[in-house]
């Protein structure tokens, strides 16, 4: 069996899919994308495809080594995301070839269901209570929200109070038996984050995500030491090497993204590394169905898994949603806030190929917004 064909599809709202086909007709799907730079990742997949064509698709780990290291210059979001999508597709092919779900190939399941959370916004808090009520009604036991919009380098009294008020409203709507995670999105400086974290502690967030931007990871030890709230990070880290100092700093939750951090192969290894530091795994995934399917396969086989992000109803999904390109939505039918383990081979989902090809003809040019402070200077989005 050899890899015979590799295609990519730029599909709304902001995703990139890849399709890998073997010479005997087995097809695997992956989701290689950097949000806002999908076209660039598409070009990277085309370059990596030059190596993969004609190769045995079942030599996944060997291909991962060559794709990540064979070009001499390594790492970064574009290359790591291109590798991630191809890696997902190869695992999908392996599962279909062996007639087993990917979680079985990773050593077998350690749980029967995976807890998932829903997004409720938070940048603009007007409908926050209403949104949380809808997610509770849908059965979710946890939500995540942004702490704030554009934030001053040192949060003002009013900005700090507004963050606390939003999270307090969320806590009141959720009650004591459900969880709220709070995403700082790298919008705070370390000093600003430290001030707000202390104020949030009585509201008992499940975790606070990206308290500082990833290039300031050297500041995490001080934040971890002083924070009464568990800290999480990792959506903009792409390898075990990048996670090592973050985990050594003592973060409670590692958040690699299956479409950015080298795919199933590398995230499975990151999870094991996190386990040695007593950290939990909560994969980042505000993306499409293939990324979520891959994330769930890892979650079912990971002892130190905590909770899974998913994009049903997220504010980015205006032209298409999580279920738009699926033949059968059953794998993503969440019951009491959980996804239940299935035994379908590979990633466990079936893509509507005709819908994917039609969407690619329209494509997209999604870009994240550029924010500015009141004085006109750049603000973290």
NUBA-596884 format. One record per residue: x, y, z of N, C-alpha, C in turn. Coordinates in steps of 0.001 Angstrom, whole numbers, plus 524288, in hexadecimal, padded with zeros to 5 digits. Layout:
XYZXYZXYZ;...
END
This chain:
803517FB588000080000800008000080376804DD80000;80271808857FC7E8057B80D467FBF7801E38120B7FBD8;803F78166C7FD8F8011281B577FD328011981D187F780;7FC6B81DD67F5687FBE481EDD7EFD27FA418247A7EE9F;7F791827087F26C7F55B82C2F7F1417F49682F3A7F64E;7F5F78343E7F6427F51E837AB7FABC7F29F83CB57F8C5;7EE1A83E187FB0D7EB43842C97F97D7EA1D8461A7FE4D;7E97284B347FD7F7E7CC84EAD801B37E2F2851A88000B;7DFCD85333803F07DACD855CB802FA7DA3385A58806C6;7D9B585F01804AA7D8FD863BD807BF7D31E864858087E;7D1228633E80D207CB798632180DE67C9D2866FC81228;7C56A869B48114C7C35986D2F815517C1E486A1E81A3A;7C20486CB581EE27C2D98725181F707C88F8741181F3C;7CC4A870B8821007D1C4872698211F7D57986DC08214F;7D3DD8695381EFD7D6A88647381FAF7D993862D181AC2;7DD2585F2F81B6D7DFCA85C96817157DFB5856C28182E;7DDB2853B78148A7DDAA84E0A814F97E1A484BC68112F;7E3BD84734812787E6EB8446180EAD7E4DC83ECE80E28;7E55E83CC28096F7E38D8377A808267E83483469805FE;7E95B83004808707EDA582CA1806CA7EB4E82775804FD;7EC82825E68002B7EA51821177FDE87EEB881D647FC68;7EDE2818637FD797F1C0814747FC0B7F066812107F6C1;7F41D80F187F4A47F34480CC97EF7C7EF338086E7EF87;7EDAE806947F42B7E962802D27F45E7E45E805397F67E;7E41180A6E7F66A7DF1B80D177F7617DDD180E727FCF9;7E15A80D97800B07E05380F2C806167E14F8150F8068E;7DDA7817D8809047DDF381D8B8096D7DE3E81F2280F23;7E1E582298810497E246824E48157D7E1BC82AC881528;7DF6B82D088193C7DE81832AA8195A7E1688352C81DE6;7E34C839F581CFB7E5CC83CF9821167E434842A7820B3;7E5A18459D824B97E43684B2C824E27E91884E6D82629;7EC2D84FBB822297F0DD852DD823027EF9C858A382234;7EFBC85BB2826407EE2A86126825887F09C86492829B7;7F21D86942828437F2FF86D8582BF47EEC28718282ACF;7EB6B8728482E927E7198761082DC87E92287B6D82C11;7E73387D3A827A57E8F788231825857ED8F881B2821CA;7EFE787D07821817F44F87C0B81DF97F38B876CD81B2F;7EEBB8757381A0B7ED8E87051817CB7F03E86F828128A;7F07C873AC80F5B7F2D78732480A2A7F8AE871E080A8E;7FB388740280E8A800CD8730B80F43801B086D54810CD;7FE7186B598144A7FEE7865DD815D97FDC18625081137;7FA17863E080DF87F8ED860C98094B7FDD78601B805F1;800D38643C80548805A8863E280249809978604D804F6;809C98607E80A3080D5585D0C80D0E80BD58575280C5B;806C88563180C5B80502850D180B6C806B684F0B805FD;806468527680222807E98510D7FCD280DB384F907FCA5;810EA852757FF8681680851447FFA28177F84C0C8024E;8151084B23806C6815D0846398099A813B08418E8068E;80FA2842838036380D5983E4B800408115583C0B7FC6B;8151F83F307FAC78191383D3E7F72B81BF58388D7F977;81CDE838A57FE9781F6C8343B8012B81BB582F9E801E0;816E2830AF803698135182C74804DF8115F829438003B;810C382BA27FBC580EAF828C27F74481235824247F5FE;80FC181F937F5848129581AC37F46C81467817D57F93C;8139481A287FDEC81552817B8802C4811158142980518;812C1810A38088080F3380D4A80B7880C8C8109D80FA4;8075A8113480F94804C3814B781350804EB812C7818EE;8061780DC5819BC805E980B9781EFE80AEA80C9D8221F;80EDB80ED381FA9813AD81021822778132E815A3824CB;80F47816488282480DC081B7E829FF8122D81E1B82CFE;8148E81B4C8309D8188981DCA833D681D5E81F38830AD;81ED581BF482CFD8234A81D38829A98221F822068264E;81D648223C8242B81BF0826D78211081BF182BC08246F;81A2782B488294081A0D82FD682CBC81F91831E882D93;8234C82E6182E52828B98300582F0682AC1832F582A3C;829B8830D3825A082BAF8333E820DA828FF8387A81FDC;823D6838A582086820F183D7181F6782269841E082314;823A08409C82800824DB844BF82BC582AA18462D82BC5;82E158428582A46833B98436882ACE836AF84334825A7;8344B84110821998371A8402B81CBF838568450B819B2;835DD8496C81AF7836DB84E438182C83AEC851B681AB5;83D7984FCC81EE48418D8528B821DA83F43856ED82526;83C5785A9C822DD839C285EAE825F4834A385C7C8280D;833E385D0082D1982FD2859FF82FBA82C0585D83832B4;8277185B59833C8823D385DBE83767820BD8624683521;81E1D8650F838A481AD686970837178155C867AD835C6;811A986B4E835F780C32869D38353B80AE9867C382FD1;80D45869DB82BB180BC9868368266C80D828629B8255E;8128486182826378146D85C3082547811CD8584F828E9;8117A8599A82DF480F2F855F4831B580976854D683083;806A6858BD82E9680126857F082D4380090854B78284B;803FD8559A82478803DE8525A81FC3804E784CAE82121;808CC84BBB82469809F884665826298055B8442A82930;802EE8476982C6E7FE988459582FB57FA2A8435982C6D;7F8998462E8285E7F44F8444E825247F5AF83F558223E;7FA6583F08820307FC0C83A4A81D7B7FC68835B582149;7FE52836C2825FC7FEA6832AC829FF7F93A8309982B5E;7F56D8341882BF77F00F8326282D037EE1A82ECA828A6;7EF1E83054823D17ED4A82D3D81F5E7EFDB827DD81F41;7F4E4827938209D7F7898227D820A87F56681EF9824F7;7F44F8212E8297C7F1D781E0D82DA07EC6381C4182BFC;7E98B81F8E829287E46381E118272B7E4E68196B82371;7E8BF8199781FFF7E9B68153A81C627EB348105181F64;7EE91810E4823557F03180C55826607EB8B809CA8290C;7E82B80CF682B6E7E39780AC182DFE7E008807F282A33;7DF4680A348259A7DBEB807BA821AC7DE75802C781F86;7E39B802BF81F147E65D7FE1781D2D7E5FE7F9A082113;7E69F7FAD5826187E6807F6CC82A1F7E1007F5CF82C3C;7DD367F8F182A857D7D97F83B82C4F7D7107F9A383200;7D9BE7FDC3833C97D9797FF388394E7D97380524839D8;7D7058072F83DF07D76480CCF83EF57DCEC80E2C84093;7DE628131B83FC07E3B0814C7840FD7E4E8813FB846BF;7E118814CF84A307E2348142884FC67E3E180E988510B;7E20480AC884E0C7E3C88056484ED87E979804C784D3E;7EB0980776849127F0708072E847477F42180A0B84AF9;7F21780DA084E167F53F81082851E27F5C580D9B8570E;7F3B4808D6857527F42E805BB85C0F7EF078045E85E9C;7EAC08062E85C447E5A4804DA85E577E3628091E861C0;7DE3B80915862567DBA180D46865497DC8E80CD286B22;7DCBD8115686DA87DCFB8118C8735C7D7FA813D0875A0;7D45781552872317CF4C81761873F77CB348165D86FC0;7C6478168E871617C1FB8158786DCC7BF8A81A8086B9E;7C08481EEB86E267BE5F823D386C527C2238283E86DA3;7C1BF82C7186AAB7C544830E486B207C20F835BF86C55;7C37583874870757C0C383D45871CD7C24E8418E86DF9;7BE7F8448986C1A7BF79848CA868747BD1C84DD186AAB;7BF2085234868C97BCD68572E86A6D7BB2885A5C865B9;7B7E385E3E866BE7B5C0861A1862AB7B7B28673286381;7B82B86A1685F367B9BE86F9285F6E7B5078731D8604E;7B5D98773E8636F7B19A87B04864497B36B880A886390;7B7C488189860F17B970886E485FEA7BBF5889668649B;7BAA788E46865A67BCE28911286A137BF6B8962D8689A;7C149896AD863B77C37789BB2862017BF6D8A007862CC;7BAB489EE9861117B6528A280861C57B24889FA286511;7B1A48A117869F87AECE89DCA86DB27A8E089E4C86DBF;7A6A78A14586A227A1198A26F86A7579D8F89DAF86ADF;79ED789981867D579B5A894F1867AA79D9F8904D86AA5;7A1628913D86E0D7A43688CFC870907A0A18895B873A3;79D4B88B8E876EA799D68884787A1D7962888514876AF;79423887818729D790A3884BF86EFA793858804A86C35;798558814A86A8D79B5687D47867D779C93878B286B69;79DFF879D98703E79F1E875AA873FB79A3F8727887513;795DC87507875B2790FF87235876AE78FC286E768723A;790CA8701986D6D78FCD86CB3868ED79365867F6868FF;7984A868A986A8379BEA8643D86AAB79A9F8607B86F23;798FB8629C873837973C85F3E877CE7927D85C158762C;78EDF85EA48737978A3885BEF8718378BB48579986DB9;78FED8587086AC2791C48548486707794BE85016869B1;7959E8508886EBD7980684C4E871A379DBC84D0D87306;7A01985163871667A5A285224872807A6838534C87846;7AAC08512787A4F7AC20851FD87FCB7B0A2855CB88064;7B298857DF87C007B6E585BA087C387B6A085F2D87774;7B833864098783B7B892867CD873F87BDD186A918745C;7BF6186CF4870087C3FD870598701E7C284875A286DE8;7C4EE879B3870047C3C787F0986E697C8D18822E86E44;7C8F88861C86AEF7CD36889DE86B1F7CC8788D5486FEC;7D0F688ECB872397D0B189222876DC7CF59897B787571;7D1578997A870F07D0C689EFD86F8E7D20689FBE869D7;7D0C78A451867E47D2858A5DF862BA7D7F78A8308631D;7D9228AC0F85FE27DE378AE988601F7DF1A8B0CC8659E;7E3A98AFB5867CD7E4B48B0F386D437E9978B44886DC4;7E9798B81A8712B7EDFD8BB7D8720D7F29C8B84A8740C;7F76D8BA09872FF7FBFD8B72A874EE7FBB88B60487AC9;7F9F68B9C287DCD7F8C78B8DD8834C7F3008BA0488402;7EFF48B5F8884DB7EA478B686885027E89B8BAA8888F1;7E5118BDF98873B7E30C8C20D88AA57DF498BFB488E9F;7DDC98C2DF8926A7D9E88C1278963E7D4ED8BF7389370;7D33C8C29588F9C7CE668C15988CCF7CEF58BC54889A2;7D36B8BBA1887067D4348B6E4883E47D4568B20E88761;7D7188B25F88BC37D74D8ADF488F627D1DE8ACAF89173;7CEFD8B0AF892F47C9B88AFDC895027C6298AD78890EC;7C6D58AF0488BF37C38C8ACE5887CB7C49A8A71A886EF;7C9978A583887307CAE089FEF886AE7C85189CDF88B18;7C8F589EC288FD27C6BD89C03894517C0D489BC9893EA;7BE6589FF78921E7B8B18A00C891A47B6D489C0B88DA6;7B9A389B8C8894D7B810897C78854C7B88B8922B88750;7BCEB89106889C97BDA988BB188BC37B9E088A988903B;7B8BA88E8A893587B4E888DE58978E7AF7F88CBA8955D;7AE1988F6F8911E7A90F88E4F88E9E7A8EC888BF88C8E;7AD4A8870988A5D7AD8D881A9888757AD0187DC888CF1;7AFBC87ED08913B7AF6387B4D895BD7A9D587B13897CC;7A72B87F858981B7A1C287F8D899F979E3E87C5E89664;79F1E87CC78913F79BE1879EB88D8279CFD8741988D9F;7A1CC872A188EC77A35086D1988EAF7A23286A53893D2;7A26786D268981F7A1C886AA989D297A6C4867F289ED9;7A6BA865548A3527AB838630D8A5807AD1885DD58A317;7A9B485B6D8A0057AAD28562E89E087ACAC8561489863;7AD4985AA7895FE7AF4985B00890A57B41A85E7C8909C;7B6EE85E5988C557BBF68610988C1A7BC038655988808;7BF258695C889267C05886D6D885537C64286DCC884D5;7C82386D7F880047CD9F86E8F87ED57CDF58740487C82;7D220876C987DAF7D2A387C4487C247D79087CDB878CD;7D6E087EF28741D7DB3187F90870707DD278852F87082;7E20D885F18723E7E46D88B268720D7E67C88C5786C98;7E75488869869607E8C0888FE863D17EDC288C2686319;7F12288C22866FE7F5F388F1D8669C7F527894FC8668E;7F0A3896C3868437EF6789C64868027F15289F6586CC2;7F36889C9F870AA7F52E89F20875707FB2289ED2875C3;7FD918A2B88781B803058A233879A88033C89EBA87E84;807EF89CFA87FE98086A899AC8848A8067989C8388965;807D98A18B889E38061D8A48B88E708002F8A52D88E73;7FDFB8A63B889D97F84B8A6B68897F7F5928A19688AA6;7F7BA89D4C8889E7F56289831889957F57B896E088F65;7F9EB897FB891EF7FA65896B6897807F62E8998F89AB3;7F53189E68899497F1478A17989C137EBCD89F2089B56;7EA8289D9F8967B7E53E89BA6895667E4808962589797;7E890892EB897517E81E88D8F899477E68C88D7989F03;7E8D0890EE8A2137E77A8911B8A79C7E1BD8926F8A876;7DFAC895D88A51E7DA328975E8A5967D681892FA8A3E2;7D85088F9D8A0417D4F488B6F89E427D4C5886AA8A1D0;7D892886178A5397D905881528A8577D3FD87FBF8AB2E;7D122883698ADA87CC5C881C88B0737C82887F7E8ACDB;7C89C8807C8A7AC7C4B187E898A3FF7C6128791D8A1FD;7CA92877248A37B7CC29871BC8A28A7CBF08703589CC1;7CEBF873068994C7CEF187143893DD7D17F86BE48937A;7CFC7868D488FAD7D250863C988EB07D812864AA88D79;7D9278687788A207DE7986A3C8891B7DE3586F8C88673;7E2918724B886757E33F8770E883637E738875DE87F22;7E5B3876F287A467E8BB87578875AB7EBEB87A0E87399;7F09E878DF871D17F43F87CB086F8D7F46A881C8872A7;7F64B88181877897F6A08864C87AA77FA5588A4D87842;7FE438886F87558801C188BE387265802A78897786D0B;804BA88C8E86973805DA88A928643880A168866586489;80A3D882C6860C880DDB87E548613C8139887FE38614F;8150D8843085ED681A90885B785EDC81C5F887BB8642D;818A588843867D781A0C889BC86D358198888521870EE;81A6C8807C86EDB81A2087BD18722081DE987BE0876AC;8223487ECB8761F825F887F2787A6B823AB881D987F38;81F308847587E9C81C9E8870288302818B788372885C4;817BF87EE788388813D387B69885D18153D8797988B4B;81A308783B88C7681B3C87669891CF8195A87A3B89600;81A3187F52895248186088327898EF8127D8836C89944;80FE8882DF894C880A31882F1894C9807F787E2089779;80A32879948964580851874B9898AA808EC8750489E94;80D56876EE8A05780E6E8771F8A5F280A9A87A9C8A8DA;8090A87EE08A657805AD882AC8A9037FFE5882068A7C6;7FE8587EE28A3DC7F90C87E818A2437F60D87AA18A5A1;7F19A87C498A7C27EE36878A78AA8B7EAA98758C8A6D6;7EB13876AB8A1BB7E7C98742C89DBD7EB3B870AC89A57;7E98886BEF898F77EC9F868AB895647ED7186B6B89027;7F23086B2A88E1B7F37486DB18892A7F406869A8884D6;7F26086B42880257F28B867DA87B8C7F50B86AD887713;7F7B7867FD873A67F9DC86A7286EF87FB7C8663A86B1B;7FC84867DD866337FEA48641F8627E7FC798644285D08;7F86E8675685BF07F64386749856AA7FA1086975852AB;7FDEC86C9F85472801DB86EC5850E88074C86C8885214;80758867AD853E380C27864A98547D80BB485FE6850FB;8100885E4584E9880F9885A9984A3D812B68559784ADA;8152F854BB84F64818658500D850058193B84EE7855C7;81B2D84A20856D881CB3848CA85C31820D884C8F85E3A;8247E84E0485AD2828B28518285C848268B856B085E6C;8227B858B785BDD8202885DA785D8781CD385CFF86265;81A88858648631E8175E85773867C981AAD8566C86CA2;81F768549486BEE8229D8530287074823558575F87470;8252885C17872F4825C986022876F5820A68620187949;81C7C861D7876398175586366878328157785F9987C61;8162D85A9187B5D814AA856A287F368182B856E888405;81D31857DC8831E820CA858698878681F6885D2588ADD;81CFF861188887481B45865B788B64816B78648188F00;813FE8603588E0180FD085E928917C80A5185FAD88FA0;80993860BB88A7B8043186180888B9800FD85C96889C4;7FC0A85D5788AE17F8AD858F588C5E7F6788561D887AE;7F5D9858DE883427F320856B687EBD7F636857ED879C7;7F76B853DC876C07F9FE8547B871AE7F5D38545986D6D;7F63B85802869AF7F2358589D865B07F4648586486020;7F70E8544385EA87F8C9853E2859367F4228536D85591;7F4DC85537850CA7F0CA854E984CCC7F245850AA848F1;7EEBC84CFE847FB7EFD5848948447F7F0D084A4383EE4;7EF2584EFD83D6C7F028850EB838297F4DF85485837E8;7F76F8557D83C407FC07858D983C5B800E18560D83E6C;80044852F984270804BD850C18453D8063184B5984338;806F784AEA83E0F809038460E83BE5805398418983B93;8002A8427D83C837FC3D83E7083BB47FBB683AA284034;7F9678362683F097F8688321F842F37FD878302C84540;8016782F56841F78065982D1E843C6808D38307584806;809658358C8470F80C16838E284ACB808B883A2E84F7E;803A783AFA84EC68005F83C4C8534680000837B485709;7FFF9832F7854F67FFFB82E6085865804E882E5585BC0;8095082FF78597780E348303285C7380E32834CC8603D;80BF28393185EA280B8583DAA8622E8084283C36866F5;80417839358661A800CB8378386A78803ED8344086E56;80730830C886C5F80A6B82D9186FDE80E57830EF872D7;810A1834C387020814358385D872C28115B83B5F87709;80CAB83D4A875D68099D8402E879BC8086983CCD87E7E;80774837CE87D948062D83446881E180AA8833F2885CB;80F8983436883E5813F9833E88877B8145C838B388AF6;811D183CF788970811BD841B988C9C80C938426088F96;8094283E7C88F678044783ED9892158007A8428F88F88;8015D843DD88A8C7FDED84773887BC7F9CC8446B884AE;7F54C846EC883E67F0FC84497881087F1138465C87B56;7EE9F84353877EE7EE43844948725D7E8CB846A087118;7E88E84B2A86E957E39984D6886CC37E48984F9886754;7E46184C5A8633F7E5E284E1E85E027E2B6852D085C1A;7E59185681859D67E33885B16857607E0A5859528524F;7DBCD85B0C851447D9428596A84C677D47585CB884B30;7D536861B38499B7D0CE864CC847BA7D0428642E841D3;7D17585F9883FD27D21785EA683A3C7CDC285B338381E;7CF0885822834117CB29855178314B7CAB584F7983317;7C7BB84C56830307C66D84712831F47CB00843528320B;7CEC7843F282E877D3288404282E6B7D6B0841318331B;7D7BD846218344B7DAE78476A838DB7D8588455F83DD9;7D338845FF83E4D7D07D84418842F67D09C83E2A84337;7CFC183B8C83ED47CFEA835D083EC67D541833DD84087;7D96F8365383E967DEB2834CD8402C7DF7F835C784600;7DD9483A41847EF7DE1D83B8A84D7A7DB6E83776850E3;7D6CE835D484F5A7D3E583203852757D6A682CBE8528D;7D90282B3584E267DBDA8263C84E107E04A8264F85209;7E31C82AAF852507E74582B2B856327E4FC82B3885BB5;7E0AE82E0385C717DE4982E678619F7DCA582915863BB;7DA7E825C5860627D8C9820A1862277DD5881D43863F6;7E21681E62862147E69E81B1E8634F7EA7081DBC8670E;7E8EC822288696D7EC808253386CB17EAC48253587263;7EDD6822EC875EB7EC35822B487B6D7EB808280B87DEA;7EEEB82BD087CB27EEBF830EF87F467EB9F834F287C34;7E7AF83330879627E439836B88767F7E0638395987A3F;7DF5283E6B879407DBB28416687C907D694842A3879D2;7D6CE8457C875747D21384754872D77D37F848EF86D4C;7CF99848C8869C47D08D849C78643B7CD8684E8E86258;7D0428520E85FBA7CDBE8567185D127CB29854888580E;7C6E08571A856807C44B855ED851887C16F85AD184FB2;7C03C85AF784A9A7BEA085FF4848417B8DF86058846C7;7B58685CDB848C47AFFB85D6D8478C7AE0A862C08494B;7AC11865EE845947A9CF86AF3846DC7ADB486F3C84824;7B2C486E4B8476E7B6A787241848A97B610876EB844F4;7B7B987B82846AB7B6AF88052843C77B9778808583E7F;7BD8087D6283DAD7C02D87D608389B7BCF387ABF83454;7B98887730835CB7B6FB873BB831FF7B20B8763482FC0;7B2C7879A382BF37AE5E87C61829A87ACA687A0682476;7B05687822821567AF018760081C2D7AE868701281C32;7B06E86D9E820407B018867ED820DD7B103866BF82695;7AF648621E828467B001860AB82DBE7B28F85B4D82E0F;7B3388596F832D17B5F885491833D27B3AE84FF7830D7;7AE9A8500582FF97ABF784B9082D877AB2D84C3A827A7;7ACC4850A4825777AB66851E18200C7ADA484E1681C12;7B21C84BBB81D3E7B4B5848658195E7B4B1842A281AE8;7B12A8412A81E767B0D883BC3820327AC3E838F081DAC;7AD09833FC81C597A8B7830BA81A7F7A51E82F6A81F05;7A76782E358238D7A46282CAE828237A66282FBB82CDA;7A31D832E682F597A4E18360E833CD7A54183307838E9;7A3D582E18839027A38782B0F83DD57A88E82B3E8411D;7AD3D82AFA83ECD7B1F382B218421B7B25F8300B8456D;7AFB883438843CD7AFE883921846B87AAAA83A5984953;7A7CE8365B84A7F7A3038371684D987A490836D385357;7A47283B4D855E37A63C83BA285B477A1A083AA385EF4;7A25F837078628E79E5B8359B8664E7A0468370586BC0;79D4083A4B86E7779EB483C14873B77A43E83E4D873BA;7A5848414086F997AA8F843D186F527AF1D8403F86E21;7AE1B83BBC86BD97B239837FB86AAA7B1AC835C98652A;7B62183493862C47B6488318E85DE47B75F82BE885F51;7B44B8286585D2E7B4DA822DB85E837B84B8200B85A8C;7BB2C81C5285C827BEF68197F859567BC448160E8554D;7BE22816698506F7BC388130984C4A7C07A80F4884A85;7BEFF80B93847457C2AF807A48456E7C373807CD83F8C;7C1AA80BFA83CFF7C28680C768375E7C86280CE383654;7CA3D80ABD8320A7CFE080AB28310D7D2128101B82FE4;7D722810A7830A07D9B68159D82F8A7D815819D283358;7D72881E73831497D585822DC834927CFD78227B8363C;7CCE781EF6833E27C79781E00835A87C3758217683349;7C4D88248282F467C102827D682CA77C136826D1826C6;7BCF18283D824147BCB1827CD81E657BB9C82D2D81C28;7BF4782F2D819117BEA78344B816A77BB25833F0811D9;7B7FD837F6811147B4DE8387E80C527B87883AEB80835;7BAE98378E805157BEE78396F8017E7BCBB83D3C7FD78;7B7F783C527FBB77B5A283FE27F7E17B4F7845507FA39;7B3478458D7FF257B29E84A99801C47B7DC84D4F80287;7BBE884A4B803D27C12384C87804897C32484ED27FF65;7C28684BE87FB237C47584DC77F6137C1618529B7F446;7BC5A8529F7F5487B935857307F3D37BAD285BF77F703;7BBD685B357FC127BD6985F8D7FF6F7C2B5861B77FDC6;7C62F85E497FC217CB6285FF97FA807CB28863827F5B8;7C745862B77F2787C6CC8660F7EDD77C5B286BB77EF62;7C30786C687F3C67C21F871B67F5CB7C6BE8738C7F915;7C8E786FF17FC3D7CD5E871387FF807CC138752B803BB;7D01B87786805E67CF6387BB2809C97D47387EB880A31;7D4258834F80C857D8BF8868A80D9C7D84C888A981335;7D76788519816E97D6A9886C681C517DBB9888F781E90;7DB4B88D6E821347DFAC88FD6823FC7DDCB891818295F;7E12F890D982D3B7DFA0892BC8325B7DFCE898B98326B;7DCA489B27835B77DC9E8A0DE835ED7E1B98A2F98381F;7E2EB8A7D6836DE7E7588AAA28392E7E5198AECA83CD1;7E6708AE55841CD7E4628B1E8845BC7E8618B62484710;7E65C8BA9C848D97E9B78BEE484A907E78E8C13E84FAA;7EB328C30F852C97E9BD8C5D9857897E7AC8CB4A8561D;7E5928CE00859F97E3548D331859077E74F8D70E856ED;7EC5B8D627858167F0638D9C4856327F2578D855850C7;7F01D8D44B84E687F1918D2B8849297F5AF8CE7B848D5;7F7E18CCD784D407FBE18C8C584D3C7F9718C35C84CD5;7FC968BFAD84B307FAC28BA5084A5F7F8EE8B7DC84F83;7F4A08B4EA84F3B7F2928B20F853B87F2178AC4E8525C;7F35F8A8E98561A7F2E18A341855427ED2C8A1D38545F;7EC4B89E818506A7E6FD89CB384F587E5E5897B485263;
END
